[in-house]
Amino acid sequence: MRLLIIEFVTGGGFAGAMLPESLAAEGEMMLQAVLHDLHGTAGISVLVARDARLSRPAAWCEVADIEDTPWPRWAAAIDAVDAVLPVAPETDGLLERLNGLVVARGRHLLGCDPAAVRIAASKTRTAAALQRAGIEVIPTSSDAGRLPASEYGWVVKPDEGAGSEHTYHLRDAGSVRERMNSAGTAAPVVQPFVPGEPISLSLLCAAGRVRLLGCNRQLQSRAGDALRQCGVVVNGAIEHLAAVQPLPGWLCAALPGLLGYVGVDLVISARGPVVVEVNPRLTTAYAGLSASIGFNAFELLRRACANDASVFDVPLDRRRVEVRTHG
């Protein structure tokens, strides 16, 4: 199998524009984790889409240099391979478009169906879908004039987007409206702040089933009103395994088309787990997943995307592995 990896930031998504340093560092970390899992894998040759300004990611893989106009160049690279692993933000429909390009060109997609990505990319659409399924999820609204009731203030963030960019915890309604009406937050939404422990789940979806690979502790920091993700401790929240155990199955039933690796952010609140958002792609936790579970995470991902039910029989460890993205 010839595999193409398109990590959006380091793979040419900013060709012809300034390359954001922090996003490039996170993208490189994700790419290197995948390449580490792939190195020496029999039967797979690897082609990596690469911003031409960056150095070669690994000596043993092929590189498709992207100097400008990435989309037609990605399309040409997709045509030259059997399978594609896209890693991209949901912002502006980028992940949905990239996954759709793979499907349209008849290549094997190692990721979620574009229709599922479209729902999960939007916090508003995700909340609506999960509420219909009876899953506890943070209410999400784009109406600054009708804030949801909250005893602990509100969180303002973009409706689409990855990580914690432009995410603010505000304690008075006036500040919320001002932030939502400012130019700094594109298509903002507001959620009531839910106190509790922020954790994430690393899921493997395959053959109509789902397996929980990681129950992770989220590392966060705060600067004034701004909230920021600093990293994750993979399987650092296993004391909550019993509480979250039913959730993966419910999520996959509520969002058909989730396949391969899926991340879920949630809060362990006084009333139990509350979903914050669903990430239909690799997340930061993937960078520590193989070391945590004692098994090659990409091999599980590959099998899952082939709907191979054997992924549910692989024995796994749950070691704590810390992955830092900032500070």
C-alpha positions, -999 to +999 in steps of 0.1 A: +000+000+000+012+035-009+001+060+018-001+097+016-001+118+048-014+154+045-009+173+077-025+206+067-001+231+084+032+215+076+019+199+044+014+231+024-019+245+038-001+279+043+019+278+011+023+313-002+015+328+032+033+332+066+036+298+083+022+301+119+050+290+142+029+274+170+005+256+147+034+243+126+051+230+158+019+211+168+014+198+132+050+186+131+045+168+164+014+150+151+032+141+118+063+128+136+041+106+158+025+090+128+058+086+110+073+070+141+045+044+141+049+038+103+087+035+103+097-001+093+061-012+087+061-039+061+040-034+030+035+004+034+054+031+015+049+066+026+045+099+007+043+131+028+029+164+016+054+190+027+056+228+028+086+234+006+101+258+032+104+230+058+131+203+060+125+167+051+104+151+079+122+117+077+150+103+056+131+071+047+099+086+033+091+103+000+081+139+000+057+159-023+069+195-019+041+221-019+053+256-029+019+272-038-017+264-047-019+233-024-053+219-034-044+209-069-011+196-058-027+176-030-052+162-056-023+151-078-006+134-048-038+116-039-040+102-074-005+087-070-014+066-039-037+040-026-047+055+008-047+089+025-044+101+061-057+137+063-049+157+094-065+191+093-084+216+113-122+217+109-121+255+105-137+268+073-146+233+063-110+223+057-111+188+071-145+181+054-131+193+021-099+173+023-117+141+033-142+147+005-113+151-020-100+117-010-134+101-014-141+119-047-108+106-062-116+070-052-088+065-027-091+048+007-097+074+034-082+068+068-106+090+085-142+099+090-169+103+064-172+140+052-208+141+063-199+132+099-170+157+098-195+184+088-216+178+119-186+174+143-168+204+129-195+227+143-201+229+180-236+241+174-245+211+151-227+187+174-246+199+204-279+196+185-272+161+173-261+149+208-291+165+225-315+147+201-298+115+211-302+122+248-265+126+254-254+151+281-237+180+261-230+216+269-257+238+254-243+259+225-258+291+210-247+318+186-273+343+199-255+369+220-288+384+230-301+352+246-274+337+268-280+303+284-285+303+321-252+299+340-241+302+376-204+302+367-201+325+337-198+316+300-173+304+275-170+322+241-152+303+213-154+299+175-181+275+163-156+258+141-119+253+150-094+231+167-077+234+200-084+264+223-078+293+199-099+324+208-115+307+238-125+329+267-142+324+301-162+355+309-183+361+340-207+389+330-232+391+301-219+424+289-184+410+283-198+380+265-218+402+241-188+424+235-165+394+228-190+378+205-195+410+185-157+416+182-138+409+150-114+387+168-137+356+170-150+343+137-186+328+139-185+328+177-207+306+200-214+308+237-217+280+262-223+280+299-191+273+319-194+239+335-170+234+365-153+201+367-123+182+355-115+186+318-106+153+301-106+138+266-112+104+251-092+087+223-117+065+205-112+039+177-143+035+156-147+004+133-172-021+120-201-003+137-183-006+171-161+016+191-132+010+215-119+034+241-081+037+238-074+066+260-090+084+290-068+115+291-063+144+315-063+177+297-036+202+306-049+238+306-037+273+315-053+306+318-041+342+310-068+367+320-100+356+304-082+334+278-082+296+282-055+276+265-047+239+261-011+231+271-011+194+264-025+161+276-017+132+299-027+102+278-046+077+300-040+101+329-077+101+339-084+063+341-102+068+374-131+081+353-132+050+330-164+036+346-182+069+343-174+074+306-176+038+295-211+040+279-204+073+261-184+062+231-211+038+219-237+065+223-216+091+204-210+068+174-247+060+172-256+097+173-229+107+147-229+080+120-198+080+098-172+083+125-144+060+115-108+054+127-094+077+154-118+102+170-112+125+199-138+137+224-135+166+249-156+165+280-159+177+315-164+154+345-189+176+364-208+171+396-236+155+376-213+133+355-196+135+321-207+164+299-195+164+263-178+197+251-170+187+215-161+158+191-130+159+170-133+137+139-095+134+134-062+128+151-058+149+183-027+158+204-032+127+225-023+105+195+013+117+199+015+096+232-009+069+224+013+041+211+036+045+242+006+045+265-013+015+251+018-006+243+007-011+207+012+006+174-017+032+172-014+036+135-018-001+129-050+000+149-062+031+129-054+013+096-073-018+106-103+002+119-106+021+086-107-013+069-136-022+092-114-050+107-131-061+139-098-076+152-089-042+166-113-050+195-092-081+205-058-065+208-047-064+245-037-029+256-018-012+284-029+021+299+004+038+309+004+075+317+022+095+290+024+133+290+024+153+258+031+190+260+021+215+233+028+248+251+048+258+282 
